[in-house]
């Protein structure tokens, strides 16, 4: 184990302990493959599974695994830009498991997320029976203020480029606190505690994933 790998493991142990006092469940996996396997092991076969937009989920390959397994998968990206996607987003509130990443997570176990339409953070807050978050160690920040800065200046700009949004951050690489028609920094949510014990499960991954 390299010093960096050991450090990731130590930091994850600290966060997992702090998640517990916030009624959230935490796990640590050294790589994407084991993280996807962990998530699959949590989800009962035959259950309804949905997800929120996430580069991390794409990079871990977990959606491909779910498609091959015995799940009822509400696959919203089959219906991009259509009324059907909205219907699937609404159905997701009744899902047994909702998969997503988080834009940032503090050492104290707080989750920070910024969303455009709000379907992802809405599902995080209420609806699905279980929420499973997969997050690379690059998402770790010291506190909520640092989390805001990370999301707005290091996550949102590349996401704006990826989504072809005409925002100031896409052009400059820095948040301009804009009100652009293409702005997706519309909902800012801090999850300091889960109201339902162990509903939110966080799988920390010893890699740099997503934005």
Phi and psi in degrees as a GROMACS rama.xvg file:
@    title "Ramachandran Plot"
@    xaxis  label "Phi"
@    yaxis  label "Psi"
@TYPE xy
-76.5922  162.013  UNK-2
-56.6321  -37.1792  UNK-3
-66.4594  -43.1571  UNK-4
-62.9041  -41.3296  UNK-5
-65.5861  -39.0638  UNK-6
-63.6875  -43.6749  UNK-7
-56.6058  -44.7747  UNK-8
-61.6306  -41.7426  UNK-9
-66.9265  -44.7452  UNK-10
-63.6104  -42.4521  UNK-11
-60.2416  -40.6671  UNK-12
-60.8682  -38.7411  UNK-13
-64.6663  -45.6605  UNK-14
-66.0023  -42.6518  UNK-15
-59.3597  -41.3316  UNK-16
-62.4966  -40.4515  UNK-17
-74.0534  -29.427  UNK-18
-63.6641  -38.5776  UNK-19
-58.7076  -41.3832  UNK-20
-72.3811  -12.2786  UNK-21
-101.255  15.0823  UNK-22
62.7875  29.1428  UNK-23
-115.992  153.685  UNK-24
-104.739  135.669  UNK-25
-124.777  148.157  UNK-26
-139.167  158.335  UNK-27
-127.725  131.848  UNK-28
-127.185  137.806  UNK-29
-71.5859  -20.8691  UNK-30
-150.708  172.294  UNK-31
-63.1793  -40.4772  UNK-32
-60.9307  -48.8659  UNK-33
-68.8095  -29.5998  UNK-34
-67.8478  -43.2191  UNK-35
-62.8957  -40.9847  UNK-36
-63.7956  -38.221  UNK-37
-64.4004  -45.6183  UNK-38
-60.8309  -44.0405  UNK-39
-62.6653  -37.6957  UNK-40
-66.3607  -24.9336  UNK-41
-78.3673  -34.9286  UNK-42
-87.0787  123.534  UNK-43
-68.1308  138.039  UNK-44
-61.3732  142.202  UNK-45
86.5868  -4.54689  UNK-46
-81.0015  164.953  UNK-47
-88.5962  125.963  UNK-48
-124.303  134.387  UNK-49
-134.168  -178.177  UNK-50
-159.868  162.399  UNK-51
-108.328  156.058  UNK-52
-53.593  129.945  UNK-53
-163.617  124.217  UNK-54
-66.7811  -36.014  UNK-55
-58.8323  -44.2918  UNK-56
-60.7535  -38.8373  UNK-57
-63.471  -43.9743  UNK-58
-69.5651  -31.1453  UNK-59
-77.4641  -19.4768  UNK-60
77.3821  11.9421  UNK-61
-66.8961  -30.7453  UNK-62
-66.0859  -36.5795  UNK-63
-65.5302  -37.4469  UNK-64
-63.7832  -44.5635  UNK-65
-62.2189  -40.0326  UNK-66
-61.6448  -28.4654  UNK-67
-88.6485  -16.1477  UNK-68
-95.6632  176  UNK-69
-86.6486  76.8126  UNK-70
-131.803  154.138  UNK-71
-90.6269  102.265  UNK-72
-99.3378  115.746  UNK-73
-84.0132  88.3641  UNK-74
-90.8547  86.3937  UNK-75
-62.467  -27.7975  UNK-76
-77.7043  -2.50257  UNK-77
-75.596  -11.7162  UNK-78
-130.069  45.0541  UNK-79
-59.9531  132.6  UNK-80
73.2678  15.6835  UNK-81
-118.929  165.638  UNK-82
-62.3997  -28.5396  UNK-83
-62.2176  -35.8951  UNK-84
-63.6074  -41.859  UNK-85
-60.4645  -41.114  UNK-86
-61.5134  -40.8655  UNK-87
-67.2632  -39.9372  UNK-88
-59.9643  -38.6231  UNK-89
-71.2207  -37.7555  UNK-90
-63.4586  -28.3782  UNK-91
-61.271  -23.7777  UNK-92
-67.0125  -16.0544  UNK-93
-103.35  7.45144  UNK-94
-68.96  153.115  UNK-95
-76.12  -35.5666  UNK-96
-138.751  134.334  UNK-97
-120.832  121.955  UNK-98
-98.5206  139.498  UNK-99
-162.016  175.671  UNK-100
-112.126  -171.272  UNK-101
-131.109  146.352  UNK-102
-71.2947  -29.6547  UNK-103
-161.827  153.734  UNK-104
-140.621  130.001  UNK-105
-82.5778  163.307  UNK-106
-61.0925  -23.996  UNK-107
-85.5339  -3.36563  UNK-108
93.9275  13.656  UNK-109
-85.8745  142.839  UNK-110
-103.389  133.931  UNK-111
-120.175  125.853  UNK-112
-137.741  137.534  UNK-113
-117.628  133.334  UNK-114
-134.894  156.459  UNK-115
-89.7035  -73.7432  UNK-116
-74.2354  -27.3268  UNK-117
96.7653  -4.94087  UNK-118
-63.7999  -35.5168  UNK-119
-70.4188  -49.3356  UNK-120
-71.2757  -28.9542  UNK-121
-63.4883  -43.002  UNK-122
-68.5487  -33.517  UNK-123
-62.4286  -42.1055  UNK-124
-74.1397  -42.1093  UNK-125
-158.832  143.123  UNK-126
126.508  -88.7534  UNK-127
-54.8457  145.485  UNK-128
-63.6121  -37.5145  UNK-129
-135.975  142.709  UNK-130
-118.988  125.25  UNK-131
-112.881  119.21  UNK-132
-106.132  126.036  UNK-133
-107.908  125.941  UNK-134
-143.514  129.625  UNK-135
-71.9676  160.146  UNK-136
-70.5009  -11.4215  UNK-137
-69.6047  -11.7072  UNK-138
-85.9038  -3.73681  UNK-139
-76.4808  134.002  UNK-140
-133.857  166.072  UNK-141
-76.6036  -37.6277  UNK-142
-154.966  178.525  UNK-143
-62.2235  -42.2136  UNK-144
-59.5381  -43.1836  UNK-145
-64.7226  -33.0922  UNK-146
-64.2657  -44.4432  UNK-147
-56.1205  -48.3149  UNK-148
-62.6939  -41.3575  UNK-149
-62.1636  -48.1293  UNK-150
-63.5662  -46.6329  UNK-151
-76.0808  -27.7097  UNK-152
-110.169  -17.4336  UNK-153
-121.912  -20.3894  UNK-154
-102.917  -47.6122  UNK-155
-65.4082  -43.2864  UNK-156
-56.8684  -51.1397  UNK-157
-66.1501  -30.3866  UNK-158
-66.0528  -38.2067  UNK-159
-63.6238  -39.7706  UNK-160
-65.0131  -45.4995  UNK-161
-58.9757  -38.5406  UNK-162
-93.6252  5.59565  UNK-163
58.1627  38.9699  UNK-164
-84.2633  138.631  UNK-165
-91.7406  76.3544  UNK-166
-119.803  156.443  UNK-167
-57.1668  -37.2722  UNK-168
-68.056  -29.8443  UNK-169
-65.2394  -33.7038  UNK-170
-85.0395  -32.8966  UNK-171
-108.126  -19.3723  UNK-172
81.1434  7.40913  UNK-173
-136.003  138.32  UNK-174
-62.0214  132.953  UNK-175
-111.215  12.0366  UNK-176
51.6498  49.3275  UNK-177
-84.8993  169.025  UNK-178
-122.557  33.2678  UNK-179
-59.4636  146.922  UNK-180
-57.2962  -25.7979  UNK-181
-92.7513  1.50761  UNK-182
-60.956  135.133  UNK-183
-117.409  12.0448  UNK-184
-89.9367  63.7506  UNK-185
-99.47  -34.4908  UNK-186
-120.197  124.933  UNK-187
-116.547  116.912  UNK-188
-124.499  129.447  UNK-189
-111.843  121.814  UNK-190
-99.6837  105.126  UNK-191
-92.0958  -17.2471  UNK-192
-167.409  147.507  UNK-193
-90.9678  128.623  UNK-194
-69.0655  -26.776  UNK-195
-108.879  123.947  UNK-196
-58.7384  124.58  UNK-197
65.0255  13.4362  UNK-198
-63.7359  -41.0703  UNK-199
-94.8976  124.689  UNK-200
-120.355  125.865  UNK-201
-110.581  120.967  UNK-202
-105.624  107.409  UNK-203
-84.316  137.473  UNK-204
-120.604  130.629  UNK-205
-74.6935  45.3667  UNK-206
-141.185  168.442  UNK-207
-95.6142  115.126  UNK-208
-131.666  146.572  UNK-209
66.4159  -161.221  UNK-210
